[in-house]
Amino acid sequence: MLLGHLSRKVGWADLQVIRVVIVLLIFGPGRLPEMMGHLGKGLQEFKKGLREPPEVDAPAKNPTPPAEAKRET
């Protein structure tokens, strides 16, 4: 019974294997390590951004007015 074998439920591991095969077919084995490296660096930067407080720019001592606010003499 061929249909009995095909009708089983697809598990988590099966989906992971299918994803890996699709990624390899689309991008190829040569580019995959480069992509994973960029993904890892991006995750590191994201986590770093979550840990550090936001940088607030100090206001300028002598701010220049916008061009629209300047009066012509």
MOPAC internal coordinates of N, CA, C and O (Angstrom, degrees):
PM7 1SCF
backbone

  N    0.0000 0     0.00 0     0.00 0    0    0    0
  C    1.4256 1     0.00 0     0.00 0    1    0    0
  C    1.5234 1   110.59 1     0.00 0    2    1    0
  O    1.2310 1   120.88 1   -81.25 1    3    2    1
  N    1.2695 1   115.93 1    98.75 1    3    2    1
  C    1.4597 1   122.30 1   179.96 1    5    3    2
  C    1.5246 1   111.64 1   -69.70 1    6    5    3
  O    1.2310 1   119.60 1   142.90 1    7    6    5
  N    1.3106 1   118.37 1   -37.10 1    7    6    5
  C    1.4522 1   121.41 1  -179.15 1    9    7    6
  C    1.5255 1   112.32 1   -67.63 1   10    9    7
  O    1.2310 1   119.45 1   148.43 1   11   10    9
  N    1.3071 1   118.65 1   -31.57 1   11   10    9
  C    1.4581 1   121.58 1   178.25 1   13   11   10
  C    1.5137 1   111.17 1   -63.46 1   14   13   11
  O    1.2310 1   119.90 1   143.58 1   15   14   13
  N    1.3242 1   117.79 1   -36.42 1   15   14   13
  C    1.4589 1   121.90 1   178.74 1   17   15   14
  C    1.5255 1   111.11 1   -72.53 1   18   17   15
  O    1.2310 1   119.68 1   142.48 1   19   18   17
  N    1.3083 1   118.22 1   -37.52 1   19   18   17
  C    1.4540 1   121.98 1  -177.83 1   21   19   18
  C    1.5247 1   112.73 1   -77.99 1   22   21   19
  O    1.2310 1   119.93 1   161.29 1   23   22   21
  N    1.3185 1   117.74 1   -18.71 1   23   22   21
  C    1.4584 1   119.36 1  -176.20 1   25   23   22
  C    1.5279 1   112.82 1   -88.72 1   26   25   23
  O    1.2310 1   119.70 1  -174.66 1   27   26   25
  N    1.3200 1   118.18 1     5.34 1   27   26   25
  C    1.4728 1   118.89 1   179.66 1   29   27   26
  C    1.5196 1   109.44 1   -70.40 1   30   29   27
  O    1.2310 1   121.11 1   -19.22 1   31   30   29
  N    1.3218 1   115.49 1   160.78 1   31   30   29
  C    1.4509 1   120.03 1  -177.65 1   33   31   30
  C    1.5264 1   110.15 1   -74.23 1   34   33   31
  O    1.2310 1   121.14 1   -35.77 1   35   34   33
  N    1.3219 1   115.43 1   144.23 1   35   34   33
  C    1.4581 1   121.51 1   178.45 1   37   35   34
  C    1.5209 1   106.85 1   -88.80 1   38   37   35
  O    1.2310 1   121.06 1   -55.49 1   39   38   37
  N    1.3277 1   115.57 1   124.51 1   39   38   37
  C    1.4554 1   120.52 1  -177.29 1   41   39   38
  C    1.5191 1   112.34 1   -95.18 1   42   41   39
  O    1.2310 1   121.64 1     0.93 1   43   42   41
  N    1.3339 1   114.46 1  -179.07 1   43   42   41
  C    1.4551 1   122.12 1  -178.83 1   45   43   42
  C    1.5263 1   111.13 1   -62.41 1   46   45   43
  O    1.2310 1   119.92 1   135.61 1   47   46   45
  N    1.3135 1   117.75 1   -44.39 1   47   46   45
  C    1.4640 1   121.41 1  -179.07 1   49   47   46
  C    1.5332 1   111.15 1   -64.56 1   50   49   47
  O    1.2310 1   120.58 1   142.34 1   51   50   49
  N    1.3093 1   116.50 1   -37.66 1   51   50   49
  C    1.4683 1   120.20 1   178.37 1   53   51   50
  C    1.5228 1   110.87 1   -62.79 1   54   53   51
  O    1.2310 1   120.64 1   138.46 1   55   54   53
  N    1.3240 1   116.38 1   -41.54 1   55   54   53
  C    1.4617 1   119.95 1   179.26 1   57   55   54
  C    1.5249 1   111.36 1   -65.66 1   58   57   55
  O    1.2310 1   120.26 1   143.25 1   59   58   57
  N    1.3224 1   117.11 1   -36.75 1   59   58   57
  C    1.4620 1   120.45 1   178.28 1   61   59   58
  C    1.5297 1   111.04 1   -64.54 1   62   61   59
  O    1.2310 1   120.37 1   138.48 1   63   62   61
  N    1.3067 1   116.90 1   -41.52 1   63   62   61
  C    1.4665 1   120.65 1   178.50 1   65   63   62
  C    1.5200 1   110.07 1   -63.84 1   66   65   63
  O    1.2310 1   120.34 1   137.37 1   67   66   65
  N    1.3232 1   116.96 1   -42.63 1   67   66   65
  C    1.4624 1   120.46 1   179.26 1   69   67   66
  C    1.5265 1   110.20 1   -62.92 1   70   69   67
  O    1.2310 1   120.00 1   138.54 1   71   70   69
  N    1.3362 1   117.60 1   -41.46 1   71   70   69
  C    1.4658 1   120.82 1   178.77 1   73   71   70
  C    1.5183 1   111.61 1   -62.45 1   74   73   71
  O    1.2310 1   120.18 1   136.36 1   75   74   73
  N    1.3241 1   117.26 1   -43.64 1   75   74   73
  C    1.4643 1   120.81 1  -179.71 1   77   75   74
  C    1.5245 1   110.66 1   -62.88 1   78   77   75
  O    1.2310 1   120.20 1   138.01 1   79   78   77
  N    1.3056 1   117.21 1   -41.99 1   79   78   77
  C    1.4645 1   120.86 1   179.39 1   81   79   78
  C    1.5259 1   110.29 1   -64.05 1   82   81   79
  O    1.2310 1   119.94 1   137.39 1   83   82   81
  N    1.3111 1   117.71 1   -42.61 1   83   82   81
  C    1.4712 1   120.64 1  -179.99 1   85   83   82
  C    1.5213 1   110.48 1   -64.71 1   86   85   83
  O    1.2310 1   119.90 1   136.21 1   87   86   85
  N    1.3335 1   117.80 1   -43.79 1   87   86   85
  C    1.4669 1   121.01 1   179.52 1   89   87   86
  C    1.5223 1   110.38 1   -62.83 1   90   89   87
  O    1.2310 1   119.99 1   138.35 1   91   90   89
  N    1.3277 1   117.62 1   -41.65 1   91   90   89
  C    1.4625 1   120.37 1   178.52 1   93   91   90
  C    1.5223 1   111.70 1   -64.64 1   94   93   91
  O    1.2310 1   120.39 1   142.71 1   95   94   93
  N    1.3088 1   116.86 1   -37.29 1   95   94   93
  C    1.4654 1   119.63 1   179.04 1   97   95   94
  C    1.5266 1   111.59 1   -69.27 1   98   97   95
  O    1.2310 1   120.19 1   143.27 1   99   98   97
  N    1.3184 1   117.24 1   -36.73 1   99   98   97
  C    1.4650 1   120.34 1  -177.33 1  101   99   98
  C    1.5201 1   111.52 1   -76.49 1  102  101   99
  O    1.2310 1   120.23 1   129.60 1  103  102  101
  N    1.3384 1   117.17 1   -50.40 1  103  102  101
  C    1.4541 1   120.47 1  -171.83 1  105  103  102
  C    1.5281 1   113.79 1   -99.24 1  106  105  103
  O    1.2310 1   119.41 1   157.69 1  107  106  105
  N    1.2927 1   118.74 1   -22.31 1  107  106  105
  C    1.4556 1   121.43 1  -179.47 1  109  107  106
  C    1.5239 1   112.13 1    85.44 1  110  109  107
  O    1.2310 1   120.25 1   -22.68 1  111  110  109
  N    1.3174 1   117.13 1   157.32 1  111  110  109
  C    1.4654 1   120.42 1  -176.23 1  113  111  110
  C    1.5230 1   113.68 1   -71.95 1  114  113  111
  O    1.2310 1   119.25 1   158.95 1  115  114  113
  N    1.3175 1   119.03 1   -21.05 1  115  114  113
  C    1.4555 1   121.09 1  -178.26 1  117  115  114
  C    1.5212 1   113.47 1   -75.47 1  118  117  115
  O    1.2310 1   120.30 1   146.81 1  119  118  117
  N    1.3070 1   117.03 1   -33.19 1  119  118  117
  C    1.4568 1   121.25 1  -175.95 1  121  119  118
  C    1.5251 1   112.75 1   -92.21 1  122  121  119
  O    1.2310 1   120.02 1   164.70 1  123  122  121
  N    1.3142 1   117.57 1   -15.30 1  123  122  121
  C    1.4511 1   121.86 1  -176.09 1  125  123  122
  C    1.5330 1   113.39 1   -61.46 1  126  125  123
  O    1.2310 1   118.20 1   134.52 1  127  126  125
  N    1.3455 1   121.03 1   -45.48 1  127  126  125
  C    1.4743 1   119.43 1   177.89 1  129  127  126
  C    1.5272 1   112.94 1   -62.05 1  130  129  127
  O    1.2310 1   120.07 1   143.60 1  131  130  129
  N    1.3217 1   117.47 1   -36.40 1  131  130  129
  C    1.4619 1   121.20 1   177.73 1  133  131  130
  C    1.5302 1   110.68 1   -63.17 1  134  133  131
  O    1.2310 1   120.72 1   136.07 1  135  134  133
  N    1.3203 1   116.23 1   -43.93 1  135  134  133
  C    1.4610 1   120.63 1   179.74 1  137  135  134
  C    1.5178 1   111.33 1   -64.71 1  138  137  135
  O    1.2310 1   120.08 1   138.94 1  139  138  137
  N    1.3229 1   117.44 1   -41.06 1  139  138  137
  C    1.4603 1   120.75 1   179.85 1  141  139  138
  C    1.5317 1   110.74 1   -67.08 1  142  141  139
  O    1.2310 1   120.32 1   145.82 1  143  142  141
  N    1.3289 1   117.00 1   -34.18 1  143  142  141
  C    1.4641 1   120.68 1   176.78 1  145  143  142
  C    1.5145 1   111.38 1   -64.84 1  146  145  143
  O    1.2310 1   120.42 1   137.28 1  147  146  145
  N    1.3277 1   116.81 1   -42.72 1  147  146  145
  C    1.4594 1   120.87 1   177.93 1  149  147  146
  C    1.5319 1   110.75 1   -66.21 1  150  149  147
  O    1.2310 1   120.69 1   142.39 1  151  150  149
  N    1.3134 1   116.29 1   -37.61 1  151  150  149
  C    1.4590 1   120.24 1   178.36 1  153  151  150
  C    1.5258 1   110.38 1   -64.72 1  154  153  151
  O    1.2310 1   120.27 1   137.76 1  155  154  153
  N    1.3331 1   117.10 1   -42.24 1  155  154  153
  C    1.4577 1   120.87 1   178.37 1  157  155  154
  C    1.5172 1   112.68 1   -64.08 1  158  157  155
  O    1.2310 1   120.49 1   138.30 1  159  158  157
  N    1.3331 1   116.67 1   -41.70 1  159  158  157
  C    1.4730 1   120.30 1   177.95 1  161  159  158
  C    1.5234 1   110.55 1   -64.78 1  162  161  159
  O    1.2310 1   120.37 1   140.96 1  163  162  161
  N    1.3031 1   116.89 1   -39.04 1  163  162  161
  C    1.4595 1   120.17 1   178.50 1  165  163  162
  C    1.5228 1   111.91 1   -64.52 1  166  165  163
  O    1.2310 1   120.36 1   139.05 1  167  166  165
  N    1.3300 1   116.91 1   -40.95 1  167  166  165
  C    1.4625 1   119.87 1   177.47 1  169  167  166
  C    1.5191 1   111.66 1   -66.02 1  170  169  167
  O    1.2310 1   120.10 1   142.33 1  171  170  169
  N    1.3337 1   117.41 1   -37.67 1  171  170  169
  C    1.4616 1   120.64 1   177.48 1  173  171  170
  C    1.5243 1   110.63 1   -63.35 1  174  173  171
  O    1.2310 1   120.06 1   136.16 1  175  174  173
  N    1.3315 1   117.49 1   -43.84 1  175  174  173
  C    1.4610 1   121.12 1   178.92 1  177  175  174
  C    1.5303 1   111.17 1   -64.40 1  178  177  175
  O    1.2310 1   120.65 1   142.37 1  179  178  177
  N    1.3226 1   116.37 1   -37.63 1  179  178  177
  C    1.4578 1   120.45 1   178.86 1  181  179  178
  C    1.5230 1   110.77 1   -64.60 1  182  181  179
  O    1.2310 1   120.41 1   133.03 1  183  182  181
  N    1.3284 1   116.83 1   -46.97 1  183  182  181
  C    1.4610 1   120.69 1   178.69 1  185  183  182
  C    1.5236 1   111.42 1   -63.93 1  186  185  183
  O    1.2310 1   120.52 1   141.80 1  187  186  185
  N    1.3297 1   116.61 1   -38.20 1  187  186  185
  C    1.4616 1   121.06 1   177.55 1  189  187  186
  C    1.5273 1   109.70 1   -62.24 1  190  189  187
  O    1.2310 1   120.17 1   138.38 1  191  190  189
  N    1.3033 1   117.28 1   -41.62 1  191  190  189
  C    1.4543 1   121.78 1   178.78 1  193  191  190
  C    1.5193 1   112.40 1   -65.24 1  194  193  191
  O    1.2310 1   120.18 1   148.58 1  195  194  193
  N    1.3224 1   117.26 1   -31.42 1  195  194  193
  C    1.4565 1   119.95 1   177.74 1  197  195  194
  C    1.5238 1   111.79 1   -72.65 1  198  197  195
  O    1.2310 1   120.15 1   147.05 1  199  198  197
  N    1.3229 1   117.31 1   -32.95 1  199  198  197
  C    1.4655 1   121.34 1  -177.98 1  201  199  198
  C    1.5181 1   112.45 1   -78.54 1  202  201  199
  O    1.2310 1   119.83 1   142.98 1  203  202  201
  N    1.3144 1   117.93 1   -37.02 1  203  202  201
  C    1.4644 1   121.52 1  -175.02 1  205  203  202
  C    1.5315 1   110.82 1   -84.99 1  206  205  203
  O    1.2310 1   120.79 1   -35.99 1  207  206  205
  N    1.3454 1   116.09 1   144.01 1  207  206  205
  C    1.4680 1   117.65 1   175.62 1  209  207  206
  C    1.5280 1   109.88 1   -70.60 1  210  209  207
  O    1.2310 1   120.09 1   -25.18 1  211  210  209
  N    1.3144 1   117.43 1   154.82 1  211  210  209
  C    1.4730 1   119.27 1  -179.30 1  213  211  210
  C    1.5229 1   110.75 1   -66.64 1  214  213  211
  O    1.2310 1   121.34 1   -36.67 1  215  214  213
  N    1.3173 1   115.04 1   143.33 1  215  214  213
  C    1.4563 1   120.58 1   178.39 1  217  215  214
  C    1.5216 1   108.99 1   -82.73 1  218  217  215
  O    1.2310 1   121.28 1   -51.83 1  219  218  217
  N    1.3252 1   115.16 1   128.17 1  219  218  217
  C    1.4523 1   120.39 1   179.44 1  221  219  218
  C    1.5205 1   107.60 1  -110.09 1  222  221  219
  O    1.2310 1   120.61 1   -54.75 1  223  222  221
  N    1.3145 1   116.45 1   125.25 1  223  222  221
  C    1.4602 1   120.84 1   179.06 1  225  223  222
  C    1.5230 1   109.19 1   -72.73 1  226  225  223
  O    1.2310 1   120.88 1   -46.25 1  227  226  225
  N    1.3263 1   115.91 1   133.75 1  227  226  225
  C    1.4690 1   120.60 1   177.04 1  229  227  226
  C    1.5246 1   108.79 1   -73.36 1  230  229  227
  O    1.2310 1   120.04 1   -38.72 1  231  230  229
  N    1.3288 1   117.53 1   141.28 1  231  230  229
  C    1.4716 1   119.06 1   179.43 1  233  231  230
  C    1.5246 1   110.23 1   -67.00 1  234  233  231
  O    1.2310 1   120.64 1   -31.93 1  235  234  233
  N    1.3011 1   116.39 1   148.07 1  235  234  233
  C    1.4641 1   122.02 1  -179.68 1  237  235  234
  C    1.5239 1   109.99 1   -69.58 1  238  237  235
  O    1.2310 1   120.74 1   -32.72 1  239  238  237
  N    1.3309 1   116.18 1   147.28 1  239  238  237
  C    1.4686 1   120.49 1  -179.01 1  241  239  238
  C    1.5211 1   111.26 1   -69.46 1  242  241  239
  O    1.2310 1   119.94 1   138.37 1  243  242  241
  N    1.2973 1   117.72 1   -41.63 1  243  242  241
  C    1.4622 1   122.72 1   178.84 1  245  243  242
  C    1.5319 1   108.59 1  -123.11 1  246  245  243
  O    1.2310 1   120.41 1   -98.31 1  247  246  245
  N    1.3149 1   116.82 1    81.69 1  247  246  245
  C    1.4708 1   117.70 1  -177.24 1  249  247  246
  C    1.5214 1   110.65 1   -68.76 1  250  249  247
  O    1.2310 1   121.29 1   -37.40 1  251  250  249
  N    1.2985 1   115.13 1   142.60 1  251  250  249
  C    1.4573 1   120.15 1   177.79 1  253  251  250
  C    1.5198 1   108.32 1   -89.66 1  254  253  251
  O    1.2310 1   119.73 1   -43.07 1  255  254  253
  N    1.3199 1   118.13 1   136.93 1  255  254  253
  C    1.4701 1   119.77 1  -179.89 1  257  255  254
  C    1.5260 1   109.87 1   -70.64 1  258  257  255
  O    1.2310 1   120.66 1   -25.33 1  259  258  257
  N    1.2957 1   116.34 1   154.67 1  259  258  257
  C    1.4641 1   119.69 1   177.34 1  261  259  258
  C    1.5243 1   111.24 1   -62.84 1  262  261  259
  O    1.2310 1   120.34 1   -22.02 1  263  262  261
  N    1.3035 1   116.95 1   157.98 1  263  262  261
  C    1.4644 1   122.14 1  -177.51 1  265  263  262
  C    1.5271 1   111.10 1   -61.31 1  266  265  263
  O    1.2310 1   119.55 1   147.09 1  267  266  265
  N    1.3070 1   118.46 1   -32.91 1  267  266  265
  C    1.4537 1   121.88 1  -177.83 1  269  267  266
  C    1.5338 1   111.01 1   -70.43 1  270  269  267
  O    1.2310 1   119.48 1   151.60 1  271  270  269
  N    1.3276 1   118.60 1   -28.40 1  271  270  269
  C    1.4532 1   121.89 1  -175.44 1  273  271  270
  C    1.5288 1   112.33 1   -84.47 1  274  273  271
  O    1.2310 1   119.53 1   167.38 1  275  274  273
  N    1.3186 1   118.51 1   -12.62 1  275  274  273
  C    1.4570 1   121.63 1  -179.90 1  277  275  274
  C    1.5306 1   109.83 1   -72.41 1  278  277  275
  O    1.2310 1   121.09 1   -42.76 1  279  278  277
  N    1.3206 1   115.52 1   137.24 1  279  278  277
  C    1.4721 1   119.60 1   178.23 1  281  279  278
  C    1.5272 1   108.92 1   -99.14 1  282  281  279
  O    1.2310 1   121.66 1   -41.81 1  283  282  281
  N    1.2851 1   114.43 1   138.19 1  283  282  281
  C    1.4678 1   118.68 1   177.65 1  285  283  282
  C    1.5212 1   108.82 1   -86.69 1  286  285  283
  O    1.2310 1   120.07 1   -43.73 1  287  286  285
  N    1.3318 1   117.46 1   136.27 1  287  286  285
  C    1.4703 1   121.46 1   179.14 1  289  287  286
  C    1.5013 1   111.31 1  -109.58 1  290  289  287
  O    1.2310 1   120.10 1   180.00 1  291  290  289

